[in-house]
Amino acid sequence: ARLSRAAIGPDAASTVSACASQPEDVGIFIVQASFDEARRETVDRKLLQEVQRLKEHGVTAYELQLAKNIVESGLVLGLQTVLGQARALAYSEANYG
């Protein structure tokens, strides 16, 4: 939500998404945005400013709780179907043995 508020607008990006991955000891944070090429400089500046704020100040308690709620609800909702349960079992088997 933070990146979306910072970079989406009539003179900036139309969509923004981000994800983080830490498969071993090194992590990566990926930010993607859709925008008109003429707005590249504005979008880049806004996203980099927000990422810098995140590095310097971290996330708020509200943002952390929101992320936890999203992960938990995705897990619970994903287990409501037989296919979802099969996917969870397959993922666990593939990643944890």
Salt bridges, closest charged atoms under 4 A:
GLU37 OE2 - ARG40 NE 2.80
GLU50 OE2 - ARG2 NH1 3.63
GLU50 OE1 - ARG53 NH1 2.31
GLU56 OE1 - HIS57 NE2 3.85
GLU63 OE1 - ARG2 NH2 2.52
